[in-house]
Amino acid sequence: MATSELQLTIKPSLSPRELDDVAALVREARWNQLAADWSIFLALGRVYALQSGEGRIVATTATLPYGTRFGWISMVLVAGEYRRRGLATRLMRRAMEDLDAMGLIAILDATPDGRAVYRNLGFQDSWGFQRFIRRTPQRARTTSPPPDIRVRPLTDADWPTLCRYDAEAFGAERGAMLSGLRGRLPAAELVAERAGGIAGFLLGRDGMRAGHLCPLIADDDAVACALLAHALGALDGPLFIDLADDKTVVRDFLEARDFAAVRPFTRMLYESSTRFDDAARTCAVIGPEFG
């Protein structure tokens, strides 16, 4: 089919057949998203799709606004037989136009292959992170946190305080997005306290290929490692975590527990390199699709 015959639509929902289509795109790319992740975009952002005359989704992207300053672009997927026809650029430009119309700076997380493409579209490098994967399926030996740090399961009563803490670190309120992670990897839903106040938290989600520890927001390395130690002592199976490059102490902690770096990412902003988040507290991001 000619590229010009593919119809670009904004999807208010995805039918069972369309969910099969986007799942096939995720599998082909060897990504990790499930239907629950697409549901977050449908509820809080936009899903763009290019569809064939038969209604098959052959390419996607998605946007997710955060507050009044910035919004995410992600899920840029193209079926193998339709690649190298400019479809990703077509979808990207539409997503960028829509975020700009909302007065939002576009942000994305680029792989090395995508980085050059996005630079040509006007995006600038801001900072980097790497995806780590646990190579063995066994849970780690449990270790005790430092005596001034208490790690415990997250409760509903913690949620308002956690969301305020997260907004200060992320640069925008995203409680509704974080709510989409609740219950998907319960053993990773943890809060760290120090001196009677929140000092960090961890959430997680299930995935097509692995569980994902995300996000990890913490006052310092000791808190981050205490949260991870608690989670890794309770979780079996493969795990991903997308760790900021400057968190070298946390990286050493993960590598000692059989995690290995498998893919770098660069966070890029449209016509800017100035980050919105708190670099000190941003240990691990939710993922390239959510920020």
Protein Blocks (a to p, Z undefined) as FASTA:
>chain_A
ZZklpccdddfbdcfklmmmmmmmmmmnopabdfklmmmmmmmmccdddddfkopafbdc
ddddehjlbccdehiacdfklgonommmmmmmmmmmmmmmnopacdddddfklmmmmmmn
opacfbdcdddddfbfbdcddddddfkbccddddfklmmmmmmmmmmmnopacklmmmmm
goklmmlmccddeehiafbdcdddddfkbccddddddfblklmmmmmmmmmmmcgcjddd
dddfklmmlmmmmmmnopacfbdcddddehiabdfbdfklmmbdfbjknZZ
